[in-house]
């Protein structure tokens, strides 16, 4: 049977096929499925298509649609938009498309009428229990295909709105929805573990820690089977739809529960004063390369949605995953902006972190654009004004734009902060100057633009790489469990195991690791910039040296809540650090300061172990920094010793005859390692002896009286 015969047979298979029995022309706008009191308008973009069928299903695993509506190529087409209004269709209706057109990969055309396609603007998605990526390679995938779901977007937000918390008072916690509560020791009820509702049960923990924003690893519907055989795509960087919350994070399998439960989670987090930032993937899809499945985009307009190689048959791979979304094509640009608007206006999300954001700066040939239209569309969109936009300002093909990403509102994951802080704390030569720049907001990277001081998102660890515990416990990656013979994952980790590879019972090594963890935490949370912590770093969560655990849905990735007792000293340390950080940066006048203004208004001075003699030599492993926060009438003295021996630093006068007070000394055992602010003991004498590999923070009031904020802690 030829392709034409197959199409004819499918249209005549008794599934209720009709052209216009009671449907009407419909409208091209809005795209997607729009519910009204009398029915639903369907609209989809499919340039080059010669025919489009709308399929309506009763159940997600139906082998045949309950109804097929063949759109008239004259009546139901405007420009390249195919549309139809179907009366009496209600929210919860399952639907999909079959699209006719030439299959000619040499011309970049991949229409395939045998495939059921989801709606790129669909607001809900049903994934059959028997879904498998392999079925998408077959001739007909009706029974196993994902189906879109009609949604009304009706939800009672009870007055909730995005929080718009100033960046200067933001502490980001990067976390995985499933991994946060999936562990049986989480205390979350079994039916809620690993779900949006499970996150709600742990909001008191986040609030107590001091977190003001959660950055969720991808929650757009993704293909968990886009992974090596026998494993799953746990992280979620395999997007299927840009409008649908991931179904598996819902406690129920009914069609609209993921939408409701995601909104419930956002509303509950907002009530606790915690913002929601989504890690979004607009650089590729789960359709993969030319050998991948067809479930949406390539079956609608392959050359519009993807960047193709000159031979048109193959896909450009700037994402490292097999394909690259053609983000600056007008249709894809609109979809990306519409998606962001939807998540802000209908889902009340507070911000987005853009995975491999530099791909969005490339054109349809892969060339880098000076003024990428899609990025400026996002930057200037009034619906997105005030939304936190964070760029991972590089891609998998070598483009690196940290410090040069476009616009005024974008913040950037600062990979240089991660690398240079790791190098200094490890004790590398030639690291002290770069470290000094990083703790002052990476001023040499960002001073050329009048942006707020929090343009740099400061982090030492994230989902991609070692956890903080593993950073101080392993010299080398151990990714054998991923099934790629340890070839995957980065080799340049700038880690140090403190003397033994992996777990150890040696108390001396464990004490040193604890100290190094506290050094990293102090630097991250006290540096200028917007700090981000990785889920579980506050209790030394380990992945046993796996620095690329994207395919591990197991306790290797899940938060181990028993560590809260085992490493309670680290947890306490983080709590007190965050509390002081938020007090340090309070006040509306602070919210408006650019990095340049903040540095110019501050009183700061570099020192070494000798006053006024900072040691910038390549062999140096220490420094001291004195800085005043004038509006709080507080002066700080930071002592950094990355050397493997104790060092004694001379102390400057704190001014006004007041003694220095020791707030932090990571060399000391808990609870002396960090003191409640007001209980910090006075320091006697004109010198301070720092232990090897330690950070010390002293403070003193100046002026006539201690500031009120200082008396709070």
C-alpha positions as CSV (number, residue, x, y, z in Angstrom):
1,X,0.0,0.0,0.0
2,X,1.4,3.4,-1.0
3,X,1.3,6.5,1.0
4,X,-1.7,7.9,-0.9
5,X,-3.6,4.7,-0.3
6,X,-2.7,4.7,3.4
7,X,-4.0,8.3,3.7
8,X,-7.2,7.4,1.9
9,X,-7.7,4.3,4.1
10,X,-7.2,6.3,7.3
11,X,-9.8,8.8,6.2
12,X,-12.3,6.2,5.3
13,X,-11.8,3.9,8.3
14,X,-15.2,4.7,9.8
15,X,-13.8,6.9,12.6
16,X,-16.5,9.6,12.0
17,X,-14.6,11.5,9.3
18,X,-16.3,14.7,8.1
19,X,-15.3,17.9,6.4
20,X,-17.8,20.4,7.7
21,X,-20.8,18.5,9.1
22,X,-21.4,21.0,11.9
23,X,-18.1,22.7,12.2
24,X,-17.6,26.2,10.9
25,X,-14.6,28.1,9.4
26,X,-13.2,29.3,12.7
27,X,-10.4,31.9,13.0
28,X,-6.6,31.8,12.7
29,X,-6.2,33.7,16.0
30,X,-5.6,32.8,18.7
31,X,-3.4,29.8,18.0
32,X,-4.1,26.6,19.8
33,X,-7.5,25.4,21.2
34,X,-9.6,28.3,22.5
35,X,-12.7,27.3,24.5
36,X,-15.9,29.3,24.4
37,X,-19.4,28.7,25.8
38,X,-20.5,27.1,22.6
39,X,-17.4,25.1,21.5
40,X,-13.7,25.3,20.7
41,X,-11.7,27.1,18.0
42,X,-8.7,25.2,16.8
43,X,-5.8,26.9,14.9
44,X,-2.4,25.6,13.9
45,X,0.4,26.9,11.7
46,X,1.4,24.4,8.9
47,X,3.2,26.1,6.0
48,X,3.5,23.8,3.0
49,X,0.8,21.4,4.2
50,X,-1.6,20.1,1.6
51,X,-4.2,18.9,4.1
52,X,-4.9,18.9,7.8
53,X,-7.2,16.6,9.8
54,X,-8.3,17.5,13.3
55,X,-8.6,14.3,15.4
56,X,-10.9,14.1,18.5
57,X,-10.3,11.2,20.9
58,X,-12.3,9.8,23.8
59,X,-9.3,8.3,25.6
60,X,-5.6,8.8,25.5
61,X,-4.8,5.3,24.3
62,X,-7.5,5.0,21.7
63,X,-6.3,3.2,18.5
64,X,-8.7,5.3,16.4
65,X,-10.1,8.8,16.9
66,X,-13.7,9.2,17.8
67,X,-14.1,11.9,15.1
68,X,-12.0,13.2,12.2
69,X,-12.6,16.7,10.9
70,X,-10.9,17.2,7.6
71,X,-10.1,20.9,7.1
72,X,-11.0,22.4,3.8
73,X,-7.9,23.9,2.1
74,X,-9.9,26.8,0.9
75,X,-12.5,27.4,3.6
76,X,-10.3,26.6,6.7
77,X,-7.0,28.2,5.8
78,X,-5.8,31.8,6.2
79,X,-2.3,32.4,5.2
80,X,-0.5,29.3,6.5
81,X,-2.9,28.9,9.5
82,X,-5.4,26.0,9.4
83,X,-8.4,26.6,11.6
84,X,-11.9,25.4,12.4
85,X,-14.5,26.0,15.1
86,X,-16.2,22.8,16.5
87,X,-19.4,23.3,18.5
88,X,-20.1,21.4,21.7
89,X,-16.5,20.5,22.4
90,X,-15.6,21.0,26.1
91,X,-12.5,21.4,28.2
92,X,-10.8,18.1,28.7
93,X,-11.3,17.1,25.1
94,X,-8.4,15.1,23.7
95,X,-7.2,16.0,20.2
96,X,-4.4,16.0,17.7
97,X,-3.6,16.6,14.1
98,X,-2.6,14.6,11.0
99,X,-0.9,16.8,8.4
100,X,-0.4,15.9,4.7
101,X,2.4,17.3,2.6
102,X,5.6,16.2,0.8
103,X,8.1,14.0,2.6
104,X,11.3,15.2,1.0
105,X,14.2,15.4,3.5
106,X,16.6,16.7,0.9
107,X,14.4,19.9,0.7
108,X,13.9,20.0,4.5
109,X,10.3,18.7,4.2
110,X,9.2,16.0,6.6
111,X,5.4,15.8,6.5
112,X,4.0,12.4,7.5
113,X,0.3,11.8,7.6
114,X,0.7,8.6,9.5
115,X,1.8,10.5,12.6
116,X,-0.6,12.0,15.2
117,X,0.8,15.5,16.0
118,X,0.2,17.4,19.2
119,X,-0.7,21.1,19.1
120,X,2.4,23.3,19.7
121,X,0.1,25.7,21.5
122,X,-1.8,23.0,23.5
123,X,-2.3,23.8,27.2
124,X,-2.6,20.2,28.3
125,X,-1.2,16.9,27.2
126,X,-2.1,13.3,27.7
127,X,0.7,10.7,27.6
128,X,-0.6,7.1,27.2
129,X,0.7,4.5,29.6
130,X,2.1,2.6,26.6
131,X,3.9,5.6,25.1
132,X,7.4,4.8,23.8
133,X,9.7,6.8,21.6
134,X,10.3,3.8,19.4
135,X,6.6,3.7,18.3
136,X,7.0,7.1,16.7
137,X,9.3,5.6,14.1
138,X,6.5,3.2,13.0
139,X,3.9,3.7,10.3
140,X,1.0,4.6,12.5
141,X,1.3,5.8,16.1
142,X,-2.3,6.6,17.0
143,X,-2.7,4.4,20.0
144,X,0.7,5.3,21.5
145,X,0.9,9.0,20.5
146,X,0.6,11.9,23.0
147,X,-2.6,13.9,22.6
148,X,-3.3,17.5,23.3
149,X,-6.0,18.6,25.8
150,X,-8.4,21.5,25.6
151,X,-8.1,23.7,28.7
152,X,-10.2,26.8,29.8
153,X,-7.5,28.3,32.0
154,X,-10.2,28.7,34.6
155,X,-8.6,28.8,38.1
156,X,-9.3,30.8,41.3
157,X,-6.0,32.5,42.1
158,X,-7.6,34.2,45.1
159,X,-5.8,37.5,44.4
160,X,-2.4,36.0,43.8
161,X,0.1,37.8,41.5
162,X,3.8,37.4,40.7
163,X,5.8,38.8,43.6
164,X,8.4,41.0,41.8
165,X,10.8,40.7,44.7
166,X,13.9,42.9,44.2
167,X,16.9,41.0,43.0
168,X,19.0,42.5,45.8
169,X,16.8,40.6,48.3
170,X,16.7,37.3,46.4
171,X,18.2,33.9,47.3
172,X,17.7,31.3,44.6
173,X,17.5,27.6,45.3
174,X,17.9,25.4,42.3
175,X,15.8,22.3,42.8
176,X,14.1,19.4,41.0
177,X,10.4,18.9,41.6
178,X,10.6,15.2,41.8
179,X,13.9,14.9,43.5
180,X,13.0,17.3,46.3
181,X,10.4,15.0,47.9
182,X,10.7,11.6,46.2
183,X,12.8,10.0,48.9
184,X,10.7,8.0,51.3
185,X,12.5,9.7,54.2
186,X,11.1,13.1,53.0
187,X,8.1,12.7,55.3
188,X,5.8,13.6,52.4
189,X,2.8,11.3,52.0
190,X,3.4,8.6,49.4
191,X,0.9,9.9,46.9
192,X,2.4,13.3,46.9
193,X,6.1,12.4,46.8
194,X,7.9,13.8,43.7
195,X,5.0,16.1,42.8
196,X,3.9,19.7,42.7
197,X,1.8,19.1,45.8
198,X,4.8,17.4,47.5
199,X,6.7,20.7,47.1
200,X,3.9,22.5,49.0
201,X,4.4,20.2,52.0
202,X,8.1,21.2,52.2
203,X,7.5,25.0,51.9
204,X,8.1,25.4,55.7
205,X,11.6,23.9,55.1
206,X,12.4,26.4,52.4
207,X,11.0,29.3,54.4
208,X,13.0,28.3,57.5
209,X,16.2,28.1,55.4
210,X,15.6,31.6,54.1
211,X,15.0,30.8,50.4
212,X,13.2,33.6,48.5
213,X,13.0,31.9,45.1
214,X,13.0,28.4,43.8
215,X,14.5,27.7,40.4
216,X,12.8,24.6,39.1
217,X,14.5,22.3,36.7
218,X,12.4,21.9,33.5
219,X,8.7,21.5,34.2
220,X,7.5,21.9,30.6
221,X,6.2,18.5,29.4
222,X,9.3,16.6,28.5
223,X,10.0,13.1,27.1
224,X,11.4,11.1,29.9
225,X,12.3,8.3,27.4
226,X,14.7,10.6,25.6
227,X,17.6,8.9,27.3
228,X,20.0,6.0,27.0
229,X,18.4,2.5,27.0
230,X,17.3,1.4,30.4
231,X,17.5,4.9,31.8
232,X,15.2,8.0,32.0
233,X,15.6,11.6,31.2
234,X,15.4,12.8,34.8
235,X,16.5,16.4,34.5
236,X,13.9,17.2,31.9
237,X,15.9,18.9,29.2
238,X,13.9,17.2,26.4
239,X,10.9,19.5,25.8
240,X,7.8,18.2,24.1
241,X,5.5,21.2,24.7
242,X,6.3,24.8,25.7
243,X,2.9,25.4,27.3
244,X,2.1,22.3,29.3
245,X,3.3,21.4,32.9
246,X,4.8,18.0,33.1
247,X,2.2,15.4,33.7
248,X,4.2,13.0,35.8
249,X,4.6,15.7,38.6
250,X,0.9,15.6,39.2
251,X,-0.7,13.3,41.8
252,X,-3.5,12.3,39.4
253,X,-3.6,11.1,35.8
254,X,-6.8,13.0,34.9
255,X,-6.2,15.4,32.0
256,X,-6.3,18.8,33.7
257,X,-4.8,17.9,37.2
258,X,-1.2,18.9,36.2
259,X,-2.4,22.5,35.4
260,X,-4.4,22.8,38.6
261,X,-1.7,21.3,40.9
262,X,1.1,23.4,39.3
263,X,-1.0,26.5,40.0
264,X,-1.7,25.3,43.5
265,X,2.1,25.0,44.1
266,X,2.8,28.5,42.7
267,X,0.0,30.0,44.8
268,X,1.3,28.3,48.0
269,X,4.9,29.4,47.4
270,X,3.8,32.9,46.8
271,X,1.9,32.9,50.1
272,X,5.1,32.0,51.8
273,X,6.9,34.9,50.0
274,X,8.8,32.5,47.6
275,X,9.1,33.3,43.9
276,X,9.0,30.6,41.2
277,X,11.6,30.7,38.4
278,X,11.4,28.1,35.7
279,X,14.4,26.6,33.9
280,X,13.1,26.8,30.3
281,X,14.5,25.0,27.2
282,X,13.9,27.0,24.0
283,X,17.0,25.7,22.2
284,X,15.9,22.3,21.1
285,X,13.1,19.7,21.3
286,X,12.8,16.0,22.1
287,X,12.3,15.2,18.4
288,X,16.1,14.8,18.2
289,X,18.0,14.5,14.9
290,X,16.9,13.2,11.5
291,X,16.5,9.7,13.1
292,X,14.3,11.0,15.9
293,X,10.5,10.6,16.4
294,X,7.9,13.0,14.9
295,X,5.3,14.2,17.4
296,X,4.8,17.9,16.5
297,X,7.2,20.4,15.0
298,X,8.9,18.7,12.2
299,X,5.5,17.4,11.0
300,X,4.1,20.9,10.8
301,X,6.9,22.9,9.3
302,X,10.3,21.4,9.7
303,X,12.4,24.2,8.2
304,X,10.6,26.9,10.2
305,X,11.0,25.2,13.6
306,X,14.6,23.9,13.2
307,X,18.0,25.1,12.1
308,X,19.0,22.8,9.2
309,X,22.4,22.0,7.7
310,X,23.0,23.2,4.1
311,X,22.0,19.8,2.8
312,X,18.6,20.4,4.4
313,X,18.5,16.7,5.4
314,X,20.4,17.1,8.7
315,X,19.9,19.2,11.7
316,X,22.4,21.7,13.1
317,X,23.3,20.7,16.6
318,X,24.3,23.8,18.7
319,X,22.5,22.3,21.6
320,X,24.4,19.0,21.8
321,X,21.1,17.1,21.7
322,X,20.5,16.5,18.0
323,X,18.6,19.5,16.9
324,X,18.4,23.3,17.3
325,X,15.2,25.3,17.5
326,X,15.1,28.1,14.9
327,X,14.4,30.7,17.6
328,X,14.6,33.8,15.4
329,X,12.1,32.5,12.7
330,X,9.0,34.7,13.1
331,X,6.8,31.7,13.9
332,X,9.1,30.3,16.5
333,X,9.8,33.8,18.0
334,X,6.1,34.3,18.5
335,X,5.7,30.8,20.1
336,X,8.5,31.5,22.5
337,X,7.1,34.9,23.6
338,X,3.6,33.6,23.7
339,X,4.8,30.7,25.9
340,X,6.5,33.1,28.3
341,X,3.4,35.3,28.5
342,X,1.3,32.3,29.2
343,X,3.4,31.2,32.1
344,X,3.5,34.7,33.6
345,X,-0.2,35.6,33.0
346,X,-1.9,32.3,33.4
347,X,0.5,30.4,35.7
348,X,1.9,33.4,37.7
349,X,5.5,32.4,37.3
350,X,8.0,35.0,38.5
351,X,11.0,34.4,36.2
352,X,12.8,32.2,33.8
353,X,16.3,30.7,33.5
354,X,17.1,30.1,29.8
355,X,19.0,27.0,29.1
356,X,21.8,27.5,26.6
357,X,20.4,31.0,26.0
358,X,23.1,32.0,23.4
359,X,21.4,29.7,20.9
360,X,18.6,32.3,20.9
361,X,21.2,34.7,19.4
362,X,21.7,32.5,16.3
363,X,19.9,32.9,12.9
364,X,18.6,30.2,10.7
365,X,22.1,29.6,9.4
366,X,23.6,29.3,12.8
367,X,25.4,32.7,12.6
368,X,25.5,34.9,15.6
369,X,23.2,38.0,15.4
370,X,24.2,41.3,16.9
371,X,20.6,42.1,17.8
372,X,18.7,38.8,17.9
373,X,15.0,39.6,17.4
374,X,13.7,37.0,19.8
375,X,15.8,38.2,22.7
376,X,14.7,41.8,22.1
377,X,11.1,40.7,21.8
378,X,11.5,39.1,25.3
379,X,13.4,42.1,26.6
380,X,10.8,44.7,25.5
381,X,7.5,42.8,25.9
382,X,5.3,44.8,28.3
383,X,3.7,41.6,29.6
384,X,7.1,40.4,30.8
385,X,8.2,43.6,32.3
386,X,9.5,43.0,35.8
387,X,9.9,39.3,35.2
388,X,13.3,37.9,36.2
389,X,15.1,36.8,33.1
390,X,18.3,34.8,33.6
391,X,20.5,33.6,30.7
392,X,22.9,30.7,30.6
393,X,24.9,32.8,28.3
394,X,26.7,30.1,26.2
395,X,25.8,27.1,24.0
396,X,27.2,23.7,23.2
397,X,29.1,24.9,20.1
398,X,31.5,27.3,21.8
399,X,29.6,30.6,21.9
400,X,30.2,32.3,25.2
401,X,28.5,35.6,26.0
402,X,28.9,36.0,29.8
403,X,29.2,39.8,30.2
404,X,28.0,40.5,26.7
405,X,24.5,39.2,26.6
406,X,22.0,41.7,25.0
407,X,19.6,44.1,26.7
408,X,19.2,45.8,30.1
409,X,17.1,43.3,32.0
410,X,18.9,40.0,31.5
411,X,20.9,38.5,34.3
412,X,23.5,35.8,33.6
413,X,24.7,32.6,35.2
414,X,28.2,33.6,35.9
415,X,30.3,30.6,34.9
416,X,33.5,32.6,35.6
417,X,32.4,33.1,39.3
418,X,32.0,29.3,39.6
419,X,35.4,28.5,38.0
420,X,37.5,31.2,39.6
421,X,36.1,30.7,43.1
422,X,36.7,27.0,42.8
423,X,40.3,27.6,41.7
424,X,41.0,30.0,44.6
425,X,39.5,27.8,47.3
426,X,41.3,24.8,45.9
427,X,44.6,26.7,46.3
428,X,45.5,27.1,42.7
429,X,48.3,29.5,41.7
430,X,47.4,32.5,39.6
431,X,43.9,32.7,41.1
432,X,43.9,35.5,43.6
433,X,43.2,38.5,41.3
434,X,40.3,36.8,39.5
435,X,38.9,35.8,42.9
436,X,39.0,39.4,44.0
437,X,37.0,40.4,40.9
438,X,34.4,37.8,41.5
439,X,33.5,38.7,45.0
440,X,33.0,42.3,43.9
441,X,30.3,41.5,41.4
442,X,32.7,40.6,38.6
443,X,33.0,44.3,38.0
444,X,35.5,43.9,35.2
445,X,32.9,41.9,33.3
446,X,29.9,44.0,34.0
447,X,31.1,47.5,34.6
448,X,30.6,48.5,31.0
449,X,26.9,48.5,31.4
450,X,24.8,50.4,33.9
451,X,23.0,47.4,35.3
452,X,22.1,46.5,38.8
453,X,24.6,44.8,41.0
454,X,22.8,41.5,40.7
455,X,23.3,41.0,37.0
456,X,25.8,38.3,37.9
457,X,24.1,35.1,39.3
458,X,26.8,33.7,41.6
459,X,27.0,30.0,42.0
460,X,29.6,27.4,42.7
461,X,27.5,24.3,42.0
462,X,24.3,23.6,40.0
463,X,22.5,20.6,38.7
464,X,25.1,20.2,35.9
465,X,28.2,19.1,37.6
466,X,29.3,18.0,41.1
467,X,27.3,18.8,44.2
468,X,29.1,20.9,46.8
469,X,29.9,17.8,48.8
470,X,31.3,16.0,45.8
471,X,33.3,19.1,44.8
472,X,35.4,18.6,48.0
473,X,35.3,14.8,47.9
474,X,36.3,13.8,44.4
475,X,39.2,14.7,42.1
476,X,37.6,12.9,39.1
477,X,34.1,12.3,37.9
478,X,32.5,8.9,38.4
479,X,29.7,8.6,35.9
480,X,29.9,4.8,35.2
481,X,26.2,4.4,36.2
482,X,25.2,6.5,33.1
483,X,26.2,3.7,30.8
484,X,28.7,5.7,28.7
485,X,31.9,4.3,30.2
486,X,32.5,7.5,32.1
487,X,32.9,9.5,28.8
488,X,30.1,11.9,29.6
489,X,30.2,14.9,31.9
490,X,32.9,17.6,32.2
491,X,36.5,16.7,33.0
492,X,37.5,20.2,34.2
493,X,35.8,20.3,37.6
494,X,38.4,22.2,39.6
495,X,37.6,19.9,42.5
496,X,39.8,18.5,45.3
497,X,39.0,15.5,47.4
498,X,40.9,16.7,50.4
499,X,43.1,13.6,50.5
500,X,40.8,10.6,49.7
501,X,38.6,9.9,46.7
502,X,35.0,9.6,47.8
503,X,33.5,8.7,51.2
504,X,35.9,8.3,54.2
505,X,35.7,7.7,57.9
506,X,38.9,9.8,58.5
507,X,37.8,12.6,60.9
508,X,40.6,14.9,59.7
509,X,39.5,14.7,56.1
510,X,35.9,15.1,57.0
511,X,36.6,18.2,59.0
512,X,38.6,19.7,56.1
513,X,35.7,18.9,53.7
514,X,33.2,20.5,56.1
515,X,35.5,23.6,56.2
516,X,35.8,23.8,52.5
517,X,32.0,23.6,52.1
518,X,31.6,26.5,54.5
519,X,34.2,28.5,52.7
520,X,32.3,28.1,49.4
521,X,29.0,29.0,51.1
522,X,30.4,32.1,52.7
523,X,31.9,33.3,49.5
524,X,28.8,32.7,47.5
525,X,26.4,34.3,49.9
526,X,28.6,37.3,50.8
527,X,29.8,38.3,47.3
528,X,28.1,41.0,45.3
529,X,25.7,39.5,42.9
530,X,22.6,37.3,43.1
531,X,23.4,34.1,45.0
532,X,22.1,30.7,43.9
533,X,22.4,27.4,46.0
534,X,21.9,23.9,44.7
535,X,19.3,21.7,46.3
536,X,20.9,19.8,49.2
537,X,24.2,21.6,49.3
538,X,23.1,22.9,52.7
539,X,23.3,19.4,54.0
540,X,26.1,18.0,51.8
541,X,24.0,16.0,49.4
542,X,26.1,13.6,47.4
543,X,25.8,12.0,43.9
544,X,28.8,9.8,44.6
545,X,31.0,11.7,42.2
546,X,28.5,11.6,39.3
547,X,28.8,15.0,37.6
548,X,26.2,14.4,34.9
549,X,23.3,12.6,36.7
550,X,20.7,13.6,34.0
551,X,19.5,10.0,33.6
552,X,19.4,8.9,37.2
553,X,15.9,8.8,38.8
554,X,17.1,7.3,42.0
555,X,18.4,8.2,45.5
556,X,21.5,9.3,43.7
557,X,19.6,12.4,42.7
558,X,16.9,12.6,45.4
559,X,17.2,14.8,48.4
560,X,18.2,12.6,51.4
561,X,16.4,14.2,54.3
562,X,18.4,12.2,56.8
563,X,21.3,14.5,56.1
564,X,19.5,17.3,57.8
565,X,20.5,15.6,61.1
566,X,23.9,14.3,60.0
567,X,25.0,17.7,58.7
568,X,22.9,20.0,60.9
569,X,25.9,22.2,61.4
570,X,26.1,23.1,57.7
571,X,22.3,23.7,57.6
572,X,22.6,26.1,60.6
573,X,25.6,27.8,58.9
574,X,23.5,28.4,55.7
575,X,20.5,29.7,57.7
576,X,22.5,32.3,59.5
577,X,24.4,33.4,56.4
578,X,21.2,33.9,54.4
579,X,19.5,35.8,57.3
580,X,22.4,38.3,57.4
581,X,22.6,38.5,53.6
582,X,19.0,39.6,53.4
583,X,19.4,42.2,56.1
584,X,22.6,43.5,54.5
585,X,20.8,44.3,51.2
586,X,17.5,45.6,52.6
587,X,16.1,49.0,51.7
588,X,14.5,50.5,48.6
589,X,17.6,52.7,47.9
590,X,19.7,49.5,47.6
591,X,17.3,48.1,45.0
592,X,18.0,50.8,42.5
593,X,21.8,50.9,42.7
594,X,23.8,49.7,39.7
595,X,27.0,47.7,40.2
596,X,29.1,50.8,39.3
597,X,27.1,53.0,41.7
598,X,27.4,50.5,44.5
599,X,31.1,50.1,44.1
600,X,31.7,53.8,43.9
601,X,29.6,54.6,47.0
602,X,31.2,51.9,49.1
603,X,34.4,52.3,51.1
604,X,36.7,49.4,50.4
605,X,40.3,48.6,50.7
606,X,42.4,45.5,49.9
607,X,45.0,44.2,52.3
608,X,47.3,41.2,52.7
609,X,48.6,39.7,55.9
610,X,50.1,43.1,56.3
611,X,47.9,46.2,56.2
612,X,47.8,48.0,52.8
613,X,50.0,45.3,51.3
614,X,47.7,43.0,49.2
615,X,49.7,40.2,47.7
616,X,48.7,39.9,44.0
617,X,51.5,37.6,43.0
618,X,50.8,34.3,41.2
619,X,51.9,32.3,44.2
620,X,49.5,34.2,46.6
621,X,46.7,32.3,48.2
622,X,45.4,34.9,50.6
623,X,43.8,38.3,50.8
624,X,41.8,40.6,53.0
625,X,39.1,43.1,52.2
626,X,37.7,45.9,54.3
627,X,34.3,47.4,53.3
628,X,31.7,49.7,54.8
629,X,28.0,49.6,54.4
630,X,27.3,53.2,55.3
631,X,23.5,53.2,55.4
632,X,23.7,50.4,58.0
633,X,26.7,51.9,59.8
634,X,28.6,48.6,59.6
635,X,32.1,47.8,58.5
636,X,33.2,44.3,57.5
637,X,36.7,42.8,57.4
638,X,37.0,39.6,55.2
639,X,40.0,37.3,55.6
640,X,40.6,34.7,53.0
641,X,43.2,32.0,53.6
642,X,43.4,29.4,50.8
643,X,46.9,28.4,52.0
644,X,47.5,25.1,53.6
645,X,49.1,26.7,56.7
646,X,47.8,29.1,59.3
647,X,48.3,32.8,58.5
648,X,48.2,35.8,60.9
649,X,46.6,38.9,59.5
650,X,47.1,42.4,60.8
651,X,43.8,44.1,61.6
652,X,43.0,47.7,60.8
653,X,41.1,49.9,63.2
654,X,37.4,49.4,63.0
655,X,36.9,53.1,63.7
656,X,35.3,55.0,66.5
657,X,37.1,52.9,69.1
658,X,34.8,49.9,68.6
659,X,36.3,46.4,68.6
660,X,36.0,44.0,65.8
661,X,33.5,41.2,66.4
662,X,34.0,37.7,65.0
663,X,30.9,36.6,63.0
664,X,32.4,33.8,60.9
665,X,35.5,31.6,61.2
666,X,35.1,28.5,59.2
667,X,38.2,26.9,60.9
668,X,36.3,26.8,64.2
669,X,33.9,23.9,65.1
670,X,30.2,24.5,65.2
671,X,28.6,26.5,66.7
672,X,31.6,28.9,66.9
673,X,32.0,28.7,63.1
674,X,29.2,31.2,62.7
675,X,27.5,33.2,65.5
676,X,24.1,34.9,65.7
677,X,24.9,38.5,64.6
678,X,24.5,40.2,68.0
679,X,26.3,37.4,69.9
680,X,29.5,37.6,67.8
681,X,32.3,37.9,70.4
682,X,34.8,40.7,70.4
683,X,38.3,40.2,68.9
684,X,41.2,41.3,71.1
685,X,44.4,42.6,69.8
686,X,45.6,44.0,66.4
687,X,46.0,40.6,64.7
688,X,43.9,37.6,63.9
689,X,45.3,34.1,63.2
690,X,43.4,32.3,60.5
691,X,43.4,28.5,60.3
692,X,44.6,26.8,57.0
693,X,42.0,26.9,54.3
694,X,39.5,29.1,56.1
695,X,37.4,32.2,55.7
696,X,36.9,34.7,58.5
697,X,34.3,37.6,58.6
698,X,34.7,40.3,61.2
699,X,32.3,43.2,61.7
700,X,32.0,46.3,63.7
701,X,29.5,49.2,64.1
702,X,30.6,52.7,63.4
703,X,28.9,56.0,64.2
704,X,27.0,56.9,67.4
705,X,24.9,53.8,67.6
706,X,24.6,50.3,66.3
707,X,22.1,50.1,63.4
708,X,18.7,48.5,64.2
709,X,19.3,45.8,61.6
710,X,22.5,44.7,63.3
711,X,20.6,44.3,66.6
712,X,18.2,41.8,64.9
713,X,20.7,39.0,64.7
